[in-house]
Amino acid sequence: MNNASQQLTDEAGMNAAIALAKLAALRGEVPVGAIVVKDGVIIGRGSNAPIGNHDPSAHAEIIAMREAAALLGNYRLVGCTLYVTLEPCAMCSGAIQHARIAKLVFGAQDPKTGACGSVVNLMAEPKLNHHTEVVSGVLAQECGALLSEFFRARRLAKQ
């Protein structure tokens, strides 16, 4: 597969994640969406839901990986790619590695809690026994704009 077709695949995956992020925003959740893909098929979908689910672990990535693992009947997601609109936090990065996700593709960087290079880089920690390939910045502008608009609207609503 050449780089051009890979980029198209990553963009298509990120567009699917963006659609889920928009659903999270409609529910009043921080707009983050994620999908898990295996062999070109979406097998897990998630959008942020910690507020609605009263669950601090209900991040988009975790929800998508839970759905994928249930479908596969295995907690290991070997050979899968995870697309997420925002750089994963430490909790999600740990779960990604434990699940043995082969590739992580994310959109916007998270300068406050990002654990794939922005604040810390758990994906590059040499002491860990699994290393997920990371591709960052796919449709970053679109992903970042969703977050910026969401938080701008929240600030305006408080005034």
Summary of the structure (lengths in Angstrom):
residues: 159
radius of gyration: 14.9
end to end distance: 51.2
largest distance: 51.2
contacts: 551
relative contact order: 0.15
helix: 45%
strand: 20%
